[in-house]
C-alpha cells in the first residue's frame, strides 16, 4: 500500500520499493538492469526487497483478488502475520492477474536454522566450504571446489535473525556467522575454513530441524494469543 500512502512524495519516481533493515547492499544495479525494469511491474518476490512500478494500476494492485492469505481488508484488520507482502499475498495477486513480475533470486538470503552461513531455499546451491564478504560495494561468496577456490556475486546479503554483537566501518569485511571481520589482501581457503566452518551434514541436518521445530512451536504458541 506504500504506493498510495506515500504518493505525494513518489511523484517524480518511476519505481518505489520496501526492504528489511538487516541487509548488506551490493551492486544492485548490476542485477536490476534497465531491461528488467522495462519488462516487469514488480521486481523480486520476497519481503526483504520488493520494487514496484509507480503507476496507479500497480499501486492499487493490492486490492485485486488472488491472495491466499485473505484480502487486504482482512490483512489490515488482524494482528496476525499474513505474509501479504510475499509469495502468498501480493505475489499471488500478480500471478492471478497476469501482471509481469521478475522472480529470479539474486540475493544471498542467509538462513537462521544453521549457525553456518548457508543460503536458504532448496533452489539455491550451497557448498560445504563457503564464505561471504563485502568488498568495495560488492557482495561476494568464495567457495571451494575440486578445482580450487571460486567466487560468485550477489545483489545483497540478507541476514535473517542473526545476533550480531558488533558493527564495522570498513570497505572490505567478512560476513561471518555472528560478526563482521575487516580484512586486507585476498581471501584464502584457510579463512573460509576458519570463519564459516563446516561441521558435517549430519550435524547440520540435526541443527536445522531442531531450530526449525523450535521456531515453529514458538510461532504457533504466539498465534494462540493474537487475534
C-alpha positions as CSV (number, residue, x, y, z in Angstrom):
1,X,0.0,0.0,0.0
2,X,3.0,2.3,0.2
3,X,2.5,3.5,-3.4
4,X,-0.8,5.0,-2.3
5,X,0.2,6.0,1.3
6,X,3.3,7.9,0.1
7,X,2.1,9.0,-3.4
8,X,2.7,12.7,-2.6
9,X,6.5,12.0,-2.3
10,X,6.7,9.5,-5.1
11,X,5.5,11.8,-7.9
12,X,8.9,12.1,-9.6
13,X,9.9,8.4,-9.3
14,X,9.3,5.6,-11.8
15,X,9.6,2.9,-9.1
16,X,9.3,2.6,-5.3
17,X,10.1,-0.3,-3.0
18,X,10.5,-1.6,0.5
19,X,13.2,-3.6,2.2
20,X,14.3,-5.1,5.5
21,X,16.9,-3.4,7.7
22,X,19.1,-6.5,8.0
23,X,20.7,-6.2,4.6
24,X,24.2,-5.5,3.3
25,X,23.9,-3.9,-0.1
26,X,26.0,-5.0,-3.0
27,X,25.9,-3.7,-6.6
28,X,22.1,-3.7,-7.0
29,X,22.3,-2.0,-10.4
30,X,24.2,-5.0,-11.8
31,X,21.3,-7.3,-11.1
32,X,18.3,-4.9,-11.7
33,X,19.0,-3.7,-15.2
34,X,17.0,-1.3,-17.4
35,X,15.7,-4.3,-19.4
36,X,14.4,-5.9,-16.3
37,X,12.7,-2.7,-15.1
38,X,11.1,-2.1,-18.5
39,X,9.7,-5.6,-18.7
40,X,8.3,-6.0,-15.2
41,X,5.9,-4.2,-12.9
42,X,7.3,-5.9,-9.7
43,X,10.9,-6.8,-9.1
44,X,11.6,-9.7,-6.7
45,X,9.2,-11.8,-4.7
46,X,10.4,-11.7,-1.1
47,X,9.7,-9.2,1.6
48,X,13.3,-8.3,2.3
49,X,13.3,-6.4,-1.0
50,X,10.5,-5.7,-3.4
51,X,10.3,-3.0,-6.1
52,X,7.1,-1.8,-7.7
53,X,6.4,0.3,-10.8
54,X,4.9,3.6,-9.7
55,X,1.7,3.7,-11.7
56,X,-2.0,3.9,-10.5
57,X,-2.6,0.4,-11.7
58,X,0.3,-1.2,-9.8
59,X,-0.1,0.9,-6.8
60,X,-3.7,-0.3,-6.4
61,X,-2.9,-4.0,-7.2
62,X,-3.2,-4.9,-3.5
63,X,-6.9,-4.6,-3.9
64,X,-7.2,-7.2,-6.6
65,X,-8.3,-10.8,-6.0
66,X,-5.8,-13.7,-5.7
67,X,-4.3,-13.6,-2.2
68,X,-4.2,-16.9,-0.4
69,X,-3.9,-15.2,3.0
70,X,-7.1,-13.1,2.8
71,X,-7.8,-9.8,1.0
72,X,-6.2,-6.5,2.1
73,X,-9.2,-5.6,4.3
74,X,-8.7,-8.7,6.4
75,X,-4.9,-8.2,6.5
76,X,-5.2,-4.6,7.8
77,X,-7.7,-5.7,10.4
78,X,-5.8,-8.5,12.1
79,X,-2.6,-8.5,14.2
80,X,-1.6,-11.9,12.8
81,X,1.3,-12.1,10.3
82,X,-0.3,-12.8,6.9
83,X,2.9,-12.6,4.8
84,X,0.8,-10.4,2.4
85,X,4.0,-8.7,1.1
86,X,5.4,-12.0,-0.3
87,X,4.5,-15.1,-2.2
88,X,1.1,-16.0,-0.7
89,X,-0.2,-12.4,-0.9
90,X,0.8,-9.8,-3.4
91,X,2.9,-12.2,-5.5
92,X,-0.1,-14.5,-5.9
93,X,-2.2,-11.4,-6.8
94,X,0.3,-10.5,-9.6
95,X,0.3,-14.1,-10.9
96,X,-3.5,-14.4,-10.9
97,X,-3.9,-11.1,-12.7
98,X,-1.1,-11.7,-15.2
99,X,1.0,-8.7,-14.0
100,X,4.6,-9.1,-15.1
101,X,6.9,-9.9,-12.1
102,X,10.6,-10.7,-12.0
103,X,11.1,-13.6,-9.7
104,X,14.8,-14.6,-10.0
105,X,16.5,-14.6,-6.7
106,X,19.8,-12.7,-6.8
107,X,20.4,-12.2,-3.1
108,X,22.3,-14.3,-0.6
109,X,19.4,-14.9,1.7
110,X,21.2,-16.4,4.7
111,X,19.1,-18.8,6.8
112,X,18.9,-18.8,10.6
113,X,18.3,-22.5,11.2
114,X,22.0,-23.3,10.9
115,X,24.9,-21.5,12.6
116,X,27.0,-21.8,9.4
117,X,26.3,-19.2,6.7
118,X,24.0,-21.1,4.3
119,X,21.8,-19.6,1.7
120,X,18.1,-20.5,2.4
121,X,15.9,-22.2,0.0
122,X,16.2,-25.5,-1.9
123,X,16.6,-23.6,-5.2
124,X,19.9,-22.2,-4.1
125,X,23.2,-24.1,-4.2
126,X,25.5,-24.2,-1.3
127,X,29.0,-25.5,-0.8
128,X,30.5,-27.3,2.2
129,X,33.2,-24.6,2.4
130,X,32.0,-21.1,1.6
131,X,32.5,-17.6,2.9
132,X,30.6,-14.3,2.3
133,X,32.3,-10.9,2.0
134,X,31.6,-7.3,1.3
135,X,34.2,-5.6,-0.9
136,X,34.0,-2.0,-2.1
137,X,30.3,-2.0,-2.9
138,X,30.0,-5.7,-3.9
139,X,28.8,-8.8,-2.1
140,X,30.7,-12.0,-2.9
141,X,30.8,-15.6,-1.9
142,X,34.1,-17.6,-2.0
143,X,33.7,-21.3,-2.1
144,X,35.9,-24.4,-2.5
145,X,35.5,-26.9,-5.4
146,X,37.6,-29.8,-6.6
147,X,39.2,-27.3,-9.0
148,X,40.1,-24.8,-6.3
149,X,38.6,-21.7,-4.9
150,X,35.9,-19.8,-6.9
151,X,33.8,-16.7,-6.4
152,X,30.3,-15.5,-7.3
153,X,28.4,-12.3,-6.7
154,X,25.1,-11.3,-5.2
155,X,22.9,-8.2,-5.3
156,X,22.9,-8.1,-1.5
157,X,23.2,-10.2,1.7
158,X,20.2,-10.8,3.9
159,X,21.0,-11.8,7.5
160,X,17.9,-13.5,9.0
161,X,17.6,-13.4,12.8
162,X,21.3,-13.4,13.5
163,X,22.6,-11.9,16.8
164,X,25.4,-9.7,15.5
165,X,27.0,-8.0,18.5
166,X,29.4,-5.8,16.7
167,X,29.4,-3.3,13.8
168,X,32.1,-2.4,11.3
169,X,33.4,0.6,9.5
170,X,35.3,-0.8,6.6
171,X,35.1,-1.1,2.8
172,X,36.1,-4.8,3.0
173,X,34.9,-7.2,5.6
174,X,34.0,-10.8,6.1
175,X,30.3,-11.5,6.9
176,X,31.0,-14.3,9.5
177,X,28.4,-16.2,11.5
178,X,27.8,-13.6,14.1
179,X,30.4,-10.9,13.5
180,X,31.9,-8.7,10.8
181,X,35.7,-9.0,10.3
182,X,37.7,-6.4,8.4
183,X,40.4,-7.8,6.1
184,X,43.1,-6.7,3.6
185,X,44.5,-8.7,0.8
186,X,42.9,-11.8,-0.7
187,X,40.6,-14.3,0.8
188,X,42.3,-17.7,1.3
189,X,40.9,-21.2,1.8
190,X,42.2,-21.1,5.4
191,X,39.9,-18.1,6.0
192,X,36.9,-20.0,4.7
193,X,37.6,-22.9,7.0
194,X,38.1,-20.6,10.0
195,X,35.3,-18.1,9.7
196,X,32.5,-20.4,8.4
197,X,33.4,-23.9,9.4
198,X,31.6,-26.9,8.1
199,X,30.8,-29.5,10.8
200,X,29.3,-32.2,8.7
201,X,26.0,-32.9,7.0
202,X,24.6,-35.0,9.9
203,X,25.3,-32.2,12.4
204,X,23.8,-29.6,10.1
205,X,20.7,-31.7,9.5
206,X,20.1,-32.2,13.2
207,X,20.8,-28.5,13.9
208,X,18.4,-27.3,11.1
209,X,15.5,-29.5,12.2
210,X,15.9,-28.7,15.9
211,X,15.9,-24.9,15.3
212,X,13.1,-25.3,12.7
213,X,10.9,-27.2,15.2
214,X,11.6,-24.7,18.0
215,X,10.8,-21.8,15.7
216,X,7.5,-23.3,14.5
217,X,6.4,-24.2,18.1
218,X,7.2,-20.7,19.2
219,X,5.3,-19.1,16.4
220,X,2.3,-21.3,16.9
221,X,2.3,-20.6,20.6
222,X,2.3,-16.8,19.9
223,X,-0.6,-17.1,17.4
224,X,-2.8,-18.5,20.2
225,X,-2.8,-15.1,21.8
226,X,-3.1,-13.0,18.6
227,X,-6.4,-12.1,17.1
